[in-house]
Amino acid sequence: MQHSHRIRIVNWEDEASALRMIRTAVFIHEQRVPEDLEWDEFDAISTHVLALNADGQPVGTVRLLPDGHIGRMAVLKEWRGKGIGSAMMLKILEEIGNRGIPEVMLNAQTTAVRFYEKFGFQAYGKEFMDAGIAHVKMILQR
Ligand SMILES: CC(C)(COP(=O)(O)OP(=O)(O)OC[C@H]1O[C@@H](n2cnc3c(N)ncnc32)[C@H](O)[C@@H]1OP(=O)(O)O)[C@@H](O)C(=O)NCCC(=O)NCCS
């Protein structure tokens, strides 16, 4: 299947401005997450996925923390529903497989639970609020 986007594994140092642009648009502007909650010390030590459109412009990101947590999954609004989020998920799961990480965890926004379920994640525990948004914990046993 032909894709009009490219998915790359990057680090924060090299691609911080592209990663910041996407997360600012999606989390800070669209979802009203306070700026000081968005940026943390984990960016510098995480592995990041960057999705580029056919013109090479950044349109999506997700990060993998050293402890096996996935987070900050975001696709710019106008680029959603085209398989970019799924392609990023597959890329990060491949990376996780390469590292032999046995258990993958994430805190899903409740509206995104169905998206993660497509990849085998299962929700557990009670819903909780983070940055004013309802979340639930999810796990993927490999
Ligand atoms: C969640 C998100 C990253 C998905 O990216 P995307 O590029 O639109 O995803 P895809 O096009 O690969 O969609 C894959 C499938 O999941 C479904 N899906 C995507 N987002 C969904 C959502 N929020 N809820 C339920 N299903 C969703 C799609 O309908 C599609 O289903 P299909 O395969 O049956 O057609 C994107 O909606 C987003 O950035 N949302 C705002 C930020 C956010 O909520 N991030 C999650 C934080 S936990």
The ligand as an SDF file (V2000), in Angstrom:
LIG
                    3D

 48 50  0  0  0  0  0  0  0  0999 V2000
   -6.0310    9.8100   18.4950 C   0  0  0  0  0  0  0  0  0  0  0  0
   -5.3740   10.3210   17.1950 C   0  0  0  0  0  0  0  0  0  0  0  0
   -3.8860   10.4260   17.4030 C   0  0  0  0  0  0  0  0  0  0  0  0
   -5.6650    9.2990   16.0730 C   0  0  0  0  0  0  0  0  0  0  0  0
   -4.9290    9.6890   14.9030 O   0  0  0  0  0  0  0  0  0  0  0  0
   -5.5110    9.4670   13.4250 P   0  0  0  0  0  0  0  0  0  0  0  0
   -4.4110    9.7260   12.4620 O   0  0  0  0  0  0  0  0  0  0  0  0
   -6.7610   10.2140   13.2420 O   0  0  0  0  0  0  0  0  0  0  0  0
   -5.8460    7.8970   13.4860 O   0  0  0  0  0  0  0  0  0  0  0  0
   -6.1170    6.9320   12.2600 P   0  0  0  0  0  0  0  0  0  0  0  0
   -6.5040    7.7050   11.0460 O   0  0  0  0  0  0  0  0  0  0  0  0
   -4.9680    6.0000   12.1270 O   0  0  0  0  0  0  0  0  0  0  0  0
   -7.3860    6.1270   12.8080 O   0  0  0  0  0  0  0  0  0  0  0  0
   -7.3040    4.7630   13.1340 C   0  0  0  0  0  0  0  0  0  0  0  0
   -8.6370    4.2610   13.5490 C   0  0  0  0  0  0  0  0  0  0  0  0
   -8.9680    4.7150   14.8490 O   0  0  0  0  0  0  0  0  0  0  0  0
  -10.1680    5.4620   14.8160 C   0  0  0  0  0  0  0  0  0  0  0  0
   -9.9930    6.6050   15.6830 N   0  0  0  0  0  0  0  0  0  0  0  0
   -9.0930    7.5900   15.5280 C   0  0  0  0  0  0  0  0  0  0  0  0
   -9.2080    8.4690   16.5360 N   0  0  0  0  0  0  0  0  0  0  0  0
  -10.1990    8.0070   17.3190 C   0  0  0  0  0  0  0  0  0  0  0  0
  -10.7960    8.4750   18.4920 C   0  0  0  0  0  0  0  0  0  0  0  0
  -10.4160    9.6050   19.0980 N   0  0  0  0  0  0  0  0  0  0  0  0
  -11.7930    7.7230   19.0350 N   0  0  0  0  0  0  0  0  0  0  0  0
  -12.1960    6.5800   18.4410 C   0  0  0  0  0  0  0  0  0  0  0  0
  -11.6650    6.1070   17.3140 N   0  0  0  0  0  0  0  0  0  0  0  0
  -10.6880    6.8050   16.7690 C   0  0  0  0  0  0  0  0  0  0  0  0
  -10.3600    5.8630   13.3780 C   0  0  0  0  0  0  0  0  0  0  0  0
  -11.7380    6.0380   13.0810 O   0  0  0  0  0  0  0  0  0  0  0  0
   -9.7740    4.7050   12.6400 C   0  0  0  0  0  0  0  0  0  0  0  0
  -10.6880    3.6350   12.5850 O   0  0  0  0  0  0  0  0  0  0  0  0
  -10.7760    2.6880   11.2850 P   0  0  0  0  0  0  0  0  0  0  0  0
   -9.4130    2.0470   11.1810 O   0  0  0  0  0  0  0  0  0  0  0  0
  -11.8650    1.7550   11.6530 O   0  0  0  0  0  0  0  0  0  0  0  0
  -11.0730    3.6040   10.1540 O   0  0  0  0  0  0  0  0  0  0  0  0
   -5.9680   11.6970   16.7660 C   0  0  0  0  0  0  0  0  0  0  0  0
   -7.3610   11.5950   16.7300 O   0  0  0  0  0  0  0  0  0  0  0  0
   -5.5750   12.8680   17.6810 C   0  0  0  0  0  0  0  0  0  0  0  0
   -4.4940   13.4430   17.5530 O   0  0  0  0  0  0  0  0  0  0  0  0
   -6.4820   13.2660   18.6070 N   0  0  0  0  0  0  0  0  0  0  0  0
   -6.2470   14.4050   19.4700 C   0  0  0  0  0  0  0  0  0  0  0  0
   -5.1930   14.1170   20.5110 C   0  0  0  0  0  0  0  0  0  0  0  0
   -5.5590   12.9380   21.3500 C   0  0  0  0  0  0  0  0  0  0  0  0
   -6.6750   12.7600   21.7770 O   0  0  0  0  0  0  0  0  0  0  0  0
   -4.5340   12.0830   21.5900 N   0  0  0  0  0  0  0  0  0  0  0  0
   -4.6970   10.8930   22.3650 C   0  0  0  0  0  0  0  0  0  0  0  0
   -4.1820   11.1860   23.7280 C   0  0  0  0  0  0  0  0  0  0  0  0
   -4.4110    9.7480   24.7600 S   0  0  0  0  0  0  0  0  0  0  0  0
  1  2  1  0
  2  3  1  0
  2  4  1  0
  2 36  1  0
  4  5  1  0
  5  6  1  0
  6  7  2  0
  6  8  1  0
  6  9  1  0
  9 10  1  0
 10 11  2  0
 10 12  1  0
 10 13  1  0
 13 14  1  0
 14 15  1  0
 15 16  1  0
 15 30  1  0
 16 17  1  0
 17 18  1  0
 17 28  1  0
 18 19  1  0
 18 27  1  0
 19 20  2  0
 20 21  1  0
 21 22  1  0
 21 27  2  0
 22 23  1  0
 22 24  2  0
 24 25  1  0
 25 26  2  0
 26 27  1  0
 28 29  1  0
 28 30  1  0
 30 31  1  0
 31 32  1  0
 32 33  2  0
 32 34  1  0
 32 35  1  0
 36 37  1  0
 36 38  1  0
 38 39  2  0
 38 40  1  0
 40 41  1  0
 41 42  1  0
 42 43  1  0
 43 44  2  0
 43 45  1  0
 45 46  1  0
 46 47  1  0
 47 48  1  0
M  END
$$$$
